[in-house]
């Protein structure tokens, strides 16, 4: 058996195991916007950000302590701090602020640019250059999202859209760095150390926001907060980063093109939001690009 013969089955096994894991992460993340809307039913945006990060950090710290995981090497901390800032603080805060004025369905389509942004950041970090077909498909999906956003806001981006675009940029950096780190340590440890590193900021935000923002404890708010802390901020990333490590950041990131469709379904079924006729069209066009990006040669 040649080296090429042995490498091919290994690559096929990685794809078979990594693709479902990345897809599971996308399913977990697809409910994050509706869960945030539920949490905002009883809490302010700064409180939601601080409390979800605080709870996720405590859960992650307990897991790390229980598994007796040693501290990561010094060389990994810049990447882990990027994960902390992008995925544990920046994205949750900016999306919570956006969802005060934007619907979950609309926000889901705007965040459809995230796969392109993640692939671009990963390309810069790793030096790997996907093919022109990859960038063409990813770029077309991004243009579709921008056109939809401008149409919904009558030609000008709304304040919520600006929050969302900022959110996708910081999240793309966290995704790309986390995917890179997951090739050096287990994926669950990447996100665990990330939310633990964010704990001081999360605790400070929660302590400052709770006395200032109104708090109305409702069943929806409790369920939404529990999901954001346990799944959106921690559990979903365990599968997501493992999938990224197995099949590569650019390829895994494009699976997330399915996320807007899933979030649209949750928003209509669970939140009763009105669905713009153009929203599913835009989401389907973006989703259609996944076939090209998955087949494009790196």
Secondary structure as a PSIPRED ss2 file (coil, helix, strand):
# PSIPRED VFORMAT (PSIPRED V4.0)

   1 X C   1.000  0.000  0.000
   2 X C   1.000  0.000  0.000
   3 X H   0.000  1.000  0.000
   4 X H   0.000  1.000  0.000
   5 X H   0.000  1.000  0.000
   6 X H   0.000  1.000  0.000
   7 X H   0.000  1.000  0.000
   8 X H   0.000  1.000  0.000
   9 X H   0.000  1.000  0.000
  10 X H   0.000  1.000  0.000
  11 X H   0.000  1.000  0.000
  12 X H   0.000  1.000  0.000
  13 X H   0.000  1.000  0.000
  14 X H   0.000  1.000  0.000
  15 X H   0.000  1.000  0.000
  16 X H   0.000  1.000  0.000
  17 X H   0.000  1.000  0.000
  18 X H   0.000  1.000  0.000
  19 X H   0.000  1.000  0.000
  20 X H   0.000  1.000  0.000
  21 X H   0.000  1.000  0.000
  22 X H   0.000  1.000  0.000
  23 X H   0.000  1.000  0.000
  24 X H   0.000  1.000  0.000
  25 X H   0.000  1.000  0.000
  26 X H   0.000  1.000  0.000
  27 X H   0.000  1.000  0.000
  28 X H   0.000  1.000  0.000
  29 X H   0.000  1.000  0.000
  30 X H   0.000  1.000  0.000
  31 X C   1.000  0.000  0.000
  32 X H   0.000  1.000  0.000
  33 X H   0.000  1.000  0.000
  34 X H   0.000  1.000  0.000
  35 X H   0.000  1.000  0.000
  36 X H   0.000  1.000  0.000
  37 X H   0.000  1.000  0.000
  38 X H   0.000  1.000  0.000
  39 X H   0.000  1.000  0.000
  40 X C   1.000  0.000  0.000
  41 X C   1.000  0.000  0.000
  42 X C   1.000  0.000  0.000
  43 X C   1.000  0.000  0.000
  44 X C   1.000  0.000  0.000
  45 X H   0.000  1.000  0.000
  46 X H   0.000  1.000  0.000
  47 X H   0.000  1.000  0.000
  48 X H   0.000  1.000  0.000
  49 X H   0.000  1.000  0.000
  50 X H   0.000  1.000  0.000
  51 X H   0.000  1.000  0.000
  52 X H   0.000  1.000  0.000
  53 X H   0.000  1.000  0.000
  54 X H   0.000  1.000  0.000
  55 X H   0.000  1.000  0.000
  56 X H   0.000  1.000  0.000
  57 X H   0.000  1.000  0.000
  58 X H   0.000  1.000  0.000
  59 X H   0.000  1.000  0.000
  60 X H   0.000  1.000  0.000
  61 X H   0.000  1.000  0.000
  62 X H   0.000  1.000  0.000
  63 X H   0.000  1.000  0.000
  64 X H   0.000  1.000  0.000
  65 X H   0.000  1.000  0.000
  66 X H   0.000  1.000  0.000
  67 X C   1.000  0.000  0.000
  68 X C   1.000  0.000  0.000
  69 X C   1.000  0.000  0.000
  70 X C   1.000  0.000  0.000
  71 X C   1.000  0.000  0.000
  72 X C   1.000  0.000  0.000
  73 X C   1.000  0.000  0.000
  74 X H   0.000  1.000  0.000
  75 X H   0.000  1.000  0.000
  76 X H   0.000  1.000  0.000
  77 X H   0.000  1.000  0.000
  78 X H   0.000  1.000  0.000
  79 X H   0.000  1.000  0.000
  80 X H   0.000  1.000  0.000
  81 X H   0.000  1.000  0.000
  82 X H   0.000  1.000  0.000
  83 X H   0.000  1.000  0.000
  84 X H   0.000  1.000  0.000
  85 X H   0.000  1.000  0.000
  86 X H   0.000  1.000  0.000
  87 X H   0.000  1.000  0.000
  88 X H   0.000  1.000  0.000
  89 X H   0.000  1.000  0.000
  90 X H   0.000  1.000  0.000
  91 X H   0.000  1.000  0.000
  92 X H   0.000  1.000  0.000
  93 X H   0.000  1.000  0.000
  94 X H   0.000  1.000  0.000
  95 X H   0.000  1.000  0.000
  96 X H   0.000  1.000  0.000
  97 X H   0.000  1.000  0.000
  98 X H   0.000  1.000  0.000
  99 X C   1.000  0.000  0.000
 100 X C   1.000  0.000  0.000
 101 X C   1.000  0.000  0.000
 102 X C   1.000  0.000  0.000
 103 X C   1.000  0.000  0.000
 104 X H   0.000  1.000  0.000
 105 X H   0.000  1.000  0.000
 106 X H   0.000  1.000  0.000
 107 X H   0.000  1.000  0.000
 108 X H   0.000  1.000  0.000
 109 X H   0.000  1.000  0.000
 110 X H   0.000  1.000  0.000
 111 X H   0.000  1.000  0.000
 112 X H   0.000  1.000  0.000
 113 X H   0.000  1.000  0.000
 114 X H   0.000  1.000  0.000
 115 X H   0.000  1.000  0.000
 116 X H   0.000  1.000  0.000
 117 X H   0.000  1.000  0.000
 118 X H   0.000  1.000  0.000
 119 X H   0.000  1.000  0.000
 120 X H   0.000  1.000  0.000
 121 X H   0.000  1.000  0.000
 122 X H   0.000  1.000  0.000
 123 X H   0.000  1.000  0.000
 124 X H   0.000  1.000  0.000
 125 X H   0.000  1.000  0.000
 126 X H   0.000  1.000  0.000
 127 X C   1.000  0.000  0.000
 128 X C   1.000  0.000  0.000
 129 X C   1.000  0.000  0.000
 130 X C   1.000  0.000  0.000
 131 X C   1.000  0.000  0.000
 132 X H   0.000  1.000  0.000
 133 X H   0.000  1.000  0.000
 134 X H   0.000  1.000  0.000
 135 X H   0.000  1.000  0.000
 136 X H   0.000  1.000  0.000
 137 X H   0.000  1.000  0.000
 138 X H   0.000  1.000  0.000
 139 X H   0.000  1.000  0.000
 140 X H   0.000  1.000  0.000
 141 X H   0.000  1.000  0.000
 142 X H   0.000  1.000  0.000
 143 X H   0.000  1.000  0.000
 144 X H   0.000  1.000  0.000
 145 X H   0.000  1.000  0.000
 146 X H   0.000  1.000  0.000
 147 X H   0.000  1.000  0.000
 148 X H   0.000  1.000  0.000
 149 X H   0.000  1.000  0.000
 150 X H   0.000  1.000  0.000
 151 X H   0.000  1.000  0.000
 152 X H   0.000  1.000  0.000
 153 X C   1.000  0.000  0.000
 154 X C   1.000  0.000  0.000
 155 X C   1.000  0.000  0.000
 156 X C   1.000  0.000  0.000
 157 X C   1.000  0.000  0.000
 158 X C   1.000  0.000  0.000
 159 X H   0.000  1.000  0.000
 160 X H   0.000  1.000  0.000
 161 X H   0.000  1.000  0.000
 162 X H   0.000  1.000  0.000
 163 X H   0.000  1.000  0.000
 164 X H   0.000  1.000  0.000
 165 X H   0.000  1.000  0.000
 166 X H   0.000  1.000  0.000
 167 X H   0.000  1.000  0.000
 168 X H   0.000  1.000  0.000
 169 X H   0.000  1.000  0.000
 170 X H   0.000  1.000  0.000
 171 X H   0.000  1.000  0.000
 172 X H   0.000  1.000  0.000
 173 X H   0.000  1.000  0.000
 174 X H   0.000  1.000  0.000
 175 X H   0.000  1.000  0.000
 176 X H   0.000  1.000  0.000
 177 X H   0.000  1.000  0.000
 178 X H   0.000  1.000  0.000
 179 X H   0.000  1.000  0.000
 180 X H   0.000  1.000  0.000
 181 X H   0.000  1.000  0.000
 182 X C   1.000  0.000  0.000
 183 X C   1.000  0.000  0.000
 184 X C   1.000  0.000  0.000
 185 X C   1.000  0.000  0.000
 186 X C   1.000  0.000  0.000
 187 X H   0.000  1.000  0.000
 188 X H   0.000  1.000  0.000
 189 X H   0.000  1.000  0.000
 190 X H   0.000  1.000  0.000
 191 X H   0.000  1.000  0.000
 192 X H   0.000  1.000  0.000
 193 X H   0.000  1.000  0.000
 194 X H   0.000  1.000  0.000
 195 X H   0.000  1.000  0.000
 196 X H   0.000  1.000  0.000
 197 X H   0.000  1.000  0.000
 198 X C   1.000  0.000  0.000
 199 X H   0.000  1.000  0.000
 200 X H   0.000  1.000  0.000
 201 X H   0.000  1.000  0.000
 202 X H   0.000  1.000  0.000
 203 X H   0.000  1.000  0.000
 204 X H   0.000  1.000  0.000
 205 X H   0.000  1.000  0.000
 206 X H   0.000  1.000  0.000
 207 X H   0.000  1.000  0.000
 208 X H   0.000  1.000  0.000
 209 X H   0.000  1.000  0.000
 210 X H   0.000  1.000  0.000
 211 X C   1.000  0.000  0.000
 212 X C   1.000  0.000  0.000
 213 X C   1.000  0.000  0.000
 214 X C   1.000  0.000  0.000
 215 X C   1.000  0.000  0.000
 216 X C   1.000  0.000  0.000
 217 X C   1.000  0.000  0.000
 218 X C   1.000  0.000  0.000
 219 X H   0.000  1.000  0.000
 220 X H   0.000  1.000  0.000
 221 X H   0.000  1.000  0.000
 222 X H   0.000  1.000  0.000
 223 X H   0.000  1.000  0.000
 224 X H   0.000  1.000  0.000
 225 X H   0.000  1.000  0.000
 226 X H   0.000  1.000  0.000
 227 X H   0.000  1.000  0.000
 228 X H   0.000  1.000  0.000
 229 X H   0.000  1.000  0.000
 230 X H   0.000  1.000  0.000
 231 X H   0.000  1.000  0.000
 232 X H   0.000  1.000  0.000
 233 X H   0.000  1.000  0.000
 234 X H   0.000  1.000  0.000
 235 X H   0.000  1.000  0.000
 236 X H   0.000  1.000  0.000
 237 X H   0.000  1.000  0.000
 238 X H   0.000  1.000  0.000
 239 X H   0.000  1.000  0.000
 240 X H   0.000  1.000  0.000
 241 X H   0.000  1.000  0.000
 242 X H   0.000  1.000  0.000
 243 X H   0.000  1.000  0.000
 244 X H   0.000  1.000  0.000
 245 X H   0.000  1.000  0.000
 246 X H   0.000  1.000  0.000
 247 X H   0.000  1.000  0.000
 248 X C   1.000  0.000  0.000
 249 X H   0.000  1.000  0.000
 250 X H   0.000  1.000  0.000
 251 X H   0.000  1.000  0.000
 252 X H   0.000  1.000  0.000
 253 X H   0.000  1.000  0.000
 254 X H   0.000  1.000  0.000
 255 X H   0.000  1.000  0.000
 256 X H   0.000  1.000  0.000
 257 X H   0.000  1.000  0.000
 258 X H   0.000  1.000  0.000
 259 X H   0.000  1.000  0.000
 260 X H   0.000  1.000  0.000
 261 X H   0.000  1.000  0.000
 262 X H   0.000  1.000  0.000
 263 X H   0.000  1.000  0.000
 264 X H   0.000  1.000  0.000
 265 X H   0.000  1.000  0.000
 266 X H   0.000  1.000  0.000
 267 X H   0.000  1.000  0.000
 268 X H   0.000  1.000  0.000
 269 X H   0.000  1.000  0.000
 270 X H   0.000  1.000  0.000
 271 X H   0.000  1.000  0.000
 272 X C   1.000  0.000  0.000
 273 X C   1.000  0.000  0.000
 274 X C   1.000  0.000  0.000
 275 X C   1.000  0.000  0.000
 276 X C   1.000  0.000  0.000
 277 X H   0.000  1.000  0.000
 278 X H   0.000  1.000  0.000
 279 X H   0.000  1.000  0.000
 280 X H   0.000  1.000  0.000
 281 X H   0.000  1.000  0.000
 282 X H   0.000  1.000  0.000
 283 X H   0.000  1.000  0.000
 284 X H   0.000  1.000  0.000
 285 X H   0.000  1.000  0.000
 286 X H   0.000  1.000  0.000
 287 X H   0.000  1.000  0.000
 288 X H   0.000  1.000  0.000
 289 X H   0.000  1.000  0.000
 290 X H   0.000  1.000  0.000
 291 X H   0.000  1.000  0.000
 292 X H   0.000  1.000  0.000
 293 X H   0.000  1.000  0.000
 294 X H   0.000  1.000  0.000
 295 X H   0.000  1.000  0.000
 296 X C   1.000  0.000  0.000
 297 X C   1.000  0.000  0.000
 298 X C   1.000  0.000  0.000
